[in-house]
Amino acid sequence: MGTLYCILEMKYRRNKYLTLKGKIQEVILPDSTYGGWIIYENNEPIFYVNIFNYKSKSDNLVNVIITESESDFNDILTDINKRFNRNLTLSLKKNIAIKISSKLMESDLGSLPFEWIEHYTKFIKAPWEKYPDINPNDMFWRMGKGEDAISIFARYYNSLNKTEKNNFKTKYEPTAEWSDFYD
């Protein structure tokens, strides 16, 4: 089965520059963008990660990693670069450049390949595992850490396909108190 990339529909500015080494492209996200990164490889924009793209399993897992570990997004890229011999960066490296064009365009950049970050699924914790002593009807689950735990877990679950959801339910089987969680 091939790799699926989730493409989030959005507009961004694509600038082209002429440098001493040839033409390069830069993608500029709107000022209103939060929780999103353009990823470059060898000065070419190739991926767009948005932790609020709840349809993308990969983007949801990046959200889990950042929320549940001490890692930031640069740490994730460093890990991918080492393990997969890539050259991913968050910024375009341009020394002397002349802008030759600038266009507002629809996004054509996909999410990171899930296979590159799949080993981080270890950070996914079911609410009943993360806080086993707190009753599911407790107010704790409606604000703060409890609400965050349920939201992150549910968003990741909802980004899975049917087969993945069935496997996920088996792996994260709820306790008796949480038996209706997946309903």
N, C-alpha and C positions, 0 to 999 in steps of 0.2 A: 504494500500500500504506500502511495506517495505521501510526501509531506504536505499538509494542509496549512496554508497561511491565511490568517484572518486579515482582511483589509478593511480598515475603518474608514468610512467615508468622511472626508474633511477636505478643506481647501488649505493650501499652504503656498508660500512663495518659493519658487525655484529660481535661484540666481545662477548664472553661468559667468565664469571668469576666465580670462586668458592669463596664464602664468608663464614663467620661464620654462616650466616642464610641460606645458600644453594646456588644454581646456579642462576645467573642473566645474562641478556643480555643488551648490550649497542649498540646503532646504531650510527655510525659516518658518518656524511655527508661529501661529498667531499669538499675540501678547496674552490672550485669554487662556492659553494652553497651560494646564497644570497637570503634573503627573505623566507627562509625555516626553519622550526622547527620540530624536532621530539618531540612528546608528549608521556610522560610515565604515566602510572597509576599503582600504587603499584610496581614500579620498572620494569614494562614491557612496551616495546615500543608498542604503539597501533595506533597512528595516525601520519601522516606526512602532515603538512600544508605548502603550497608553494603559496605565493601571486602572483606568475607569472604563475600559472596553470590556464589558462583562460577557461578551460573546466569544472572546478569545481565551482559550485554555492557557495559552502561553502568557498572555498579559495578566491573567488572573494569578498565575503562579508567581510571576514577578512581584505582584502585589503581596502575596503571601510571604515571599522571601524577604522583602523589605520590611514588612510589618512584624514578622515573627523571628527574624534573626538580627544580628548586629551589622548586617551587610548593607551597603548602599549600592546604587546601580553600577558604579565603577568597579566595585568588587565582583559583581556578577560578570561583567565584560572581561575582567582580568582572568577569571576562572575559565570562561569559554575560550578565550585566546590561548590559554595554556593547554587545556584539554583537547581542543580541536585544531590547534595550530592555525588560528585565525589572526586577523589584524583589525579587530573591531575597536572603534573609538566613538566618542560622543561629539567630537568636534572635527571640523575640517581644517587641515593644515595648509594654510596658504601664506606665503611670504609676500612677494610682490605680485599684485594681481590687478587687472583692469576688468571691471564689470562690463560684460558685453551684452547681457540680456537679463531681464527679470520678468517672470510671468507668474500670475496667480493660477494655480492648477489644482485639479482634484488629486487626492492622494492615490498613489499607486504602490505604496510601500506596505509590505506585509509585516506580520509579527515575527518575533524571533522563532526559529524552529524549536518546537517543544522538546525534541530529543536533546538539544543542547543544555536544557535546564531541568530535565526530567528528574535527575537525582536529588533536586531540591524538594521533591514532594515529601521528604521526611519532615518538613516544617509544617505540613498540614496536620492539624489536630482537631478532632471532633470536639464540640463543646463539652460533651459528657466526659471526654478524656482530659481535656485541658482544665476543667473545673469540676471534678467528680463529686465534690461535697455540696454543690449548690443545686437546689431543686429547680427543675425546668420552669416552674411557675413563679420563681423568685423575681423580684423587680430588677435584680442584677442583670438579667438578660435583656432588659429594655433600654439600657443606657450604659455608656462607658465601656469597660473591658468586655463585659458579657455580650453586649450588643455587637461590638467589633468582632468577637470570636465567632458568633453565629453568622454575621454578615460575610466575613471572609470565607468561612467554610461553605456557606450556601452559594455564594457567587462562583466559587471554583466548581462545586458540584453541578450547578446549572450550566456551566460552559462545556460539560462533557456530553458525548453522544450516548445513545441508549445503552450500548454494550459497556462502555466505560462507567456509566452510572450504576449498572448492575454489579460490576466488579467493585466499585467504590462502596456500595451499600454492604457488600460482604466484608470488605476490609474494615469499614467503620460502622460495624453493627451497633445500633443504639442499645442502651440499657433499657430495662423495663419502663423506667420513668420517661424515657425519651422515645418510646416505641412508635409514636406517630410522627416523628420528625420528618421523614421522607414523604409523607402523604400529601 
